[in-house]
Amino acid sequence: MSKPITDKEQQVTYLKERLEIFLEVLDAIDPETTELEDIDRLIQMMDDLEDKMEQFNAREK
């Protein structure tokens, strides 16, 4: 397991990178051939991002 990110700039950079990955995956999806599993993976990616954001916010307090 990796060391927790506590530096605010590193947290923002991490979230930006993860969001960029999400957007790249979203752009690559063909709406005509997208399977339910693909949509579930996208939802999971967003849930993971939200969880990480909440973890970062909790560390600030």
C-alpha positions as a LaTeX table, in Angstrom:
\begin{tabular}{lrrr}
\hline
Residue & $x$ (\AA) & $y$ (\AA) & $z$ (\AA) \\
\hline
Met1 & 0.00 & 0.00 & 0.00 \\
Ser2 & 1.26 & 3.46 & $-0.79$ \\
Lys3 & 1.91 & 6.31 & 1.61 \\
Pro4 & $-1.09$ & 8.64 & 2.14 \\
Ile5 & $-0.96$ & 11.92 & 0.25 \\
Thr6 & $-1.14$ & 14.74 & 2.80 \\
Asp7 & 0.20 & 17.67 & 0.78 \\
Lys8 & $-2.69$ & 19.74 & $-0.63$ \\
Glu9 & $-0.96$ & 20.30 & $-4.00$ \\
Gln10 & $-0.27$ & 16.60 & $-4.38$ \\
Gln11 & $-3.90$ & 15.83 & $-3.55$ \\
Val12 & $-5.15$ & 18.22 & $-6.22$ \\
Thr13 & $-2.66$ & 16.83 & $-8.75$ \\
Tyr14 & $-3.77$ & 13.28 & $-7.96$ \\
Leu15 & $-7.44$ & 14.17 & $-8.40$ \\
Lys16 & $-6.74$ & 16.01 & $-11.67$ \\
Glu17 & $-4.83$ & 13.03 & $-13.04$ \\
Arg18 & $-7.60$ & 10.61 & $-12.07$ \\
Leu19 & $-10.22$ & 12.88 & $-13.61$ \\
Glu20 & $-8.17$ & 13.11 & $-16.81$ \\
Ile21 & $-8.03$ & 9.30 & $-16.98$ \\
Phe22 & $-11.80$ & 9.17 & $-16.49$ \\
Leu23 & $-12.34$ & 11.70 & $-19.30$ \\
Glu24 & $-10.07$ & 9.76 & $-21.63$ \\
Val25 & $-12.01$ & 6.57 & $-20.97$ \\
Leu26 & $-15.28$ & 8.42 & $-21.46$ \\
Asp27 & $-14.09$ & 9.87 & $-24.79$ \\
Ala28 & $-13.02$ & 6.42 & $-25.99$ \\
Ile29 & $-16.43$ & 4.85 & $-25.42$ \\
Asp30 & $-18.64$ & 4.31 & $-28.42$ \\
Pro31 & $-22.24$ & 4.92 & $-27.30$ \\
Glu32 & $-23.51$ & 2.47 & $-29.93$ \\
Thr33 & $-21.51$ & $-0.48$ & $-28.60$ \\
Thr34 & $-21.16$ & 0.32 & $-24.89$ \\
Glu35 & $-22.06$ & $-2.54$ & $-22.59$ \\
Leu36 & $-23.63$ & $-2.23$ & $-19.16$ \\
Glu37 & $-20.31$ & $-3.38$ & $-17.64$ \\
Asp38 & $-18.60$ & $-0.38$ & $-19.23$ \\
Ile39 & $-21.11$ & 2.00 & $-17.67$ \\
Asp40 & $-20.68$ & 0.24 & $-14.32$ \\
Arg41 & $-16.89$ & 0.76 & $-14.56$ \\
Leu42 & $-17.38$ & 4.46 & $-15.26$ \\
Ile43 & $-19.68$ & 4.78 & $-12.27$ \\
Gln44 & $-17.12$ & 2.95 & $-10.12$ \\
Met45 & $-14.38$ & 5.31 & $-11.30$ \\
Met46 & $-16.51$ & 8.31 & $-10.27$ \\
Asp47 & $-17.31$ & 6.70 & $-6.92$ \\
Asp48 & $-13.60$ & 6.09 & $-6.34$ \\
Leu49 & $-12.83$ & 9.73 & $-7.16$ \\
Glu50 & $-15.52$ & 10.90 & $-4.78$ \\
Asp51 & $-14.20$ & 8.61 & $-2.01$ \\
Lys52 & $-10.67$ & 9.92 & $-2.50$ \\
Met53 & $-11.90$ & 13.51 & $-2.38$ \\
Glu54 & $-13.69$ & 12.80 & 0.90 \\
Gln55 & $-10.54$ & 11.19 & 2.31 \\
Phe56 & $-8.48$ & 14.25 & 1.37 \\
Asn57 & $-11.04$ & 16.58 & 2.92 \\
Ala58 & $-11.09$ & 14.54 & 6.13 \\
Arg59 & $-7.28$ & 14.81 & 6.43 \\
Glu60 & $-7.44$ & 18.59 & 6.42 \\
Lys61 & $-9.51$ & 18.75 & 9.59 \\
\hline
\end{tabular}
